[in-house]
Amino acid sequence: MVKNSLRMLLAGLGIGPRIVLIFALVFSSMGGLGLVLMRNSLLPAFERMERDVALQSAWRVVSGFEQHMSSLADMNRDWALWDELYFHLQRADPVFERSNFGPEAMQSVKYHAVLLLDLSNQVAGFGSRAFSGGMQAQVQDLAVPLLERLTVSPVQPQRTECGLARVARVLSAVCWTGILQSNGQGPMVGTVVMARELDADSLKDIARFAGATFTLEQLGANHTPVSAQGAWTLPALTYLSNTQLPAQFSANAIAMQYLLHDLNEKPLAQVRIHMGRELMTHGRNVIQDVLFQLATVAFATGLVLLLTVHWWLVHPVSRLRRALAKISHTKRWDKPLVVDRPDEIGALTQGINSLLSVLRKQVDALEETSSTDALTGISNRRRFDLRLDDELARLGRRTGALSLLLLDIDHFKRYNDRYGHPQGDAVLRQFGALLGSSCRRQDLPARVGGEEFALILPDTDEAGAKAMADKIMESLATLALEHDASPTASVVTVSMGVATWSVLQAGGDETFYAQADKALYAAKHLGRNRVCAYGSPYVPSL
Ligand SMILES: Nc1nc2c(ncn2[C@@H]2O[C@H](COP(=O)(O)OP(=O)(O)OP(=O)(O)O)[C@@H](O)[C@H]2O)c(=O)[nH]1
């Protein structure tokens, strides 16, 4: 079914269009396949890379928060291993308190609030300075969230913990450590707590470090954002992984949205990270460039291949086909086809030339056989008729006249009767040979009937034809073939009639032949062994 449809489709197409069709099919399939492969493998690869880059940016945002916390943790740890503080917790020293928690002392520190708790978590000291918005932290702003935390996770000696918290409605990092002696020895005498605001400068630093822009939006105490996709409780870098990175991809941007939990794991703020899709845009442009270049290369390759196939295959085959069509149309196979290549087409042309030469030889042989009289070996009636037509057609174009000589052996019936038919054949053969040897190359001797011969004499006037007739008669006389049954001579003789035309006349070859025949009849009538020319007074007109 498919095979038949394909055959019908290709039926009217030559080699050239078929090759073009095959090329078009192959190249468009390759192009389509390339496009599908690129779409299915390259674009997803770019998307994966983009997702990885987004993850790294998110990771750096988290890391930025942690670094902010980490510097606070360092300060907090230093305080926790400070001997003077250790002793202050054991025996309160107002001087120490003033010089470290007093309003003047707090102006030069890098945190916004510090709180001391004794072992029973009672406040043992507090100091604060204004946040960037002007607010001032109070004891309970720090104590309330911390004490809630300590109920589930008490302070461990030698261990600094941190988290985010809302301190006087200001988003801050909070760190706390158990207070020990500077050599790390106990017993633990209390807890030092510090808070530092996540101010605009810190957020800018984090954004610069992350290489991504993000917004931080505080949530109300009971607020649960609907659009939250993930959540961090800092420090919580281990929460992030490829699979846990929810991100929304739109045409121009990637949006990631996460919840920040406070140190008691309550929703505190919402972080929104925004990234452009430059990588994907770049990827698309790369794919488009590659596709365009591939298409250009494929087109150029296809064109070169097509031209090559055309010049090496289609063109010579078409030339061969045209040459063969011309041969079969003109029936002229005398010129061999030109072989100018050492390949299969050259071999094919050579093969055709061999076949043509065999055909030529056979046609020539057939031509010869069909135009030759079997008994005498000279031309037969067929070739005589053709040649007479040709000569008459040429008559108007040449200056010389055309003469026709008809020859008939005298009393040949009697000869046969007297000497037998085979001997009669021998006479005919001898006479044919005599005719052949007597005439010029351009003359045509032929046997046109039983004992009737003819001689076409181009460029020969009547006098020339008569001279030729006389020469033949003399040659025959020289042969002196005995014919004692003849009533007119003792040897074989011949009568001849001549017709000569200088221009083509009405009736053409039939009239011309009839005139020569009329002259021959006259020669017979006048006693045989002579030549008569049509137009002579003793030859009757047609
Ligand atoms: N041996 C032989 N005889 C042939 C051949 N063809 C024709 N003839 C004979 O030639 C003879 C011709 O005889 P006719 O036409 O009567 O003429 P003729 O006897 O030559 O007499 P005229 O032409 O009047 O002189 C016939 O007997 C034919 O049989 C042939 O191929 N071989």
The ligand as a MOL file (V3000), in Angstrom:
LIG
                    3D

  0  0  0     0  0            999 V3000
M  V30 BEGIN CTAB
M  V30 COUNTS 32 34 0 0 0
M  V30 BEGIN ATOM
M  V30 1 N 19.1680 -18.6400 -66.2950 0
M  V30 2 C 18.3630 -17.6800 -65.9060 0
M  V30 3 N 17.4000 -17.3110 -66.7790 0
M  V30 4 C 16.5730 -16.3140 -66.4220 0
M  V30 5 C 16.7180 -15.7060 -65.1910 0
M  V30 6 N 15.7630 -14.7570 -65.1180 0
M  V30 7 C 15.0760 -14.7710 -66.2670 0
M  V30 8 N 15.5650 -15.7310 -67.0900 0
M  V30 9 C 15.1040 -16.0760 -68.3580 0
M  V30 10 O 15.3150 -15.0510 -69.2700 0
M  V30 11 C 14.4070 -15.2490 -70.3450 0
M  V30 12 C 13.8850 -13.9780 -70.8920 0
M  V30 13 O 13.2100 -14.2250 -72.0490 0
M  V30 14 P 12.4210 -13.1510 -72.8450 0
M  V30 15 O 11.8870 -12.0860 -71.9330 0
M  V30 16 O 11.4040 -13.8490 -73.6670 0
M  V30 17 O 13.4530 -12.4940 -73.7710 0
M  V30 18 P 14.6230 -13.0360 -74.6220 0
M  V30 19 O 14.4910 -14.4940 -74.7800 0
M  V30 20 O 15.8960 -12.6340 -73.9960 0
M  V30 21 O 14.3850 -12.3340 -75.9500 0
M  V30 22 P 14.6690 -10.8520 -76.2040 0
M  V30 23 O 14.8040 -10.1520 -74.9330 0
M  V30 24 O 13.5310 -10.4040 -77.0110 0
M  V30 25 O 15.9560 -10.8600 -76.9980 0
M  V30 26 C 13.3160 -16.1730 -69.8230 0
M  V30 27 O 13.4170 -17.4560 -70.4250 0
M  V30 28 C 13.6440 -16.3030 -68.3760 0
M  V30 29 O 13.3340 -17.6080 -67.8710 0
M  V30 30 C 17.6960 -16.1490 -64.3080 0
M  V30 31 O 17.8590 -15.6660 -63.1800 0
M  V30 32 N 18.4950 -17.1240 -64.7300 0
M  V30 END ATOM
M  V30 BEGIN BOND
M  V30 1 1 1 2
M  V30 2 2 2 3
M  V30 3 1 2 32
M  V30 4 1 3 4
M  V30 5 2 4 5
M  V30 6 1 4 8
M  V30 7 1 5 6
M  V30 8 1 5 30
M  V30 9 2 6 7
M  V30 10 1 7 8
M  V30 11 1 8 9
M  V30 12 1 9 10
M  V30 13 1 9 28
M  V30 14 1 10 11
M  V30 15 1 11 12
M  V30 16 1 11 26
M  V30 17 1 12 13
M  V30 18 1 13 14
M  V30 19 2 14 15
M  V30 20 1 14 16
M  V30 21 1 14 17
M  V30 22 1 17 18
M  V30 23 2 18 19
M  V30 24 1 18 20
M  V30 25 1 18 21
M  V30 26 1 21 22
M  V30 27 2 22 23
M  V30 28 1 22 24
M  V30 29 1 22 25
M  V30 30 1 26 27
M  V30 31 1 26 28
M  V30 32 1 28 29
M  V30 33 2 30 31
M  V30 34 1 30 32
M  V30 END BOND
M  V30 END CTAB
M  END
